[in-house]
């Protein structure tokens, strides 16, 4: 990938370049699904963490879990989750906006003082389009999108996944970019577009 292609994946619709990765081990917890799908989601998270060369853990000493994934049918269901409005400020307004947009996914990130990802709350509304997709595809796509703070427009027109001989995998360029982003010499957070050039150099 060229530096410009990489920069586009971390340049928000506001025009700002914003990159962040996890510094602490990822501790996922999944709500609203059966045991089989739960195992699939956790396996997908483990796959992307292994790809990145990062770590998972059984618990976060400060937060318990730091990657919370909610599956549901209607956005309004989130308003009934106890204390969720304490984790996601302005939850009522957010739900109304996502309903109006017809969205089926949303990710809310919280950050360390360094700018690294501290926690992520991922919402997945199982609309008709998602219900037709295999659980493995949904889980891998979700895992790819929570391992880094991508642009809000990064995967609107393209998926981070590819189908290879009937198996869904990370696209080689996305997998390579995730590995480069977690190179130990790279920063946990960056807001200078020149960061994309450093990522491109590591991918090469």
Secondary structure by P-SEA (a helix, b strand, c coil): ccaaaaaaaacccccbbbbbbbccbbbbbbccccaaaaaaaaaaaaaaaaaaccccccccccccccbbbbbccccccccccccccccccaaaaaaaaaaaacccbbbbbbbcccccccbbbbbbccccccccccaaaaaaaaaaaacccccccccccccccccccccccccaaaaaaaaaaacccccccccccaaaaaaaaaac
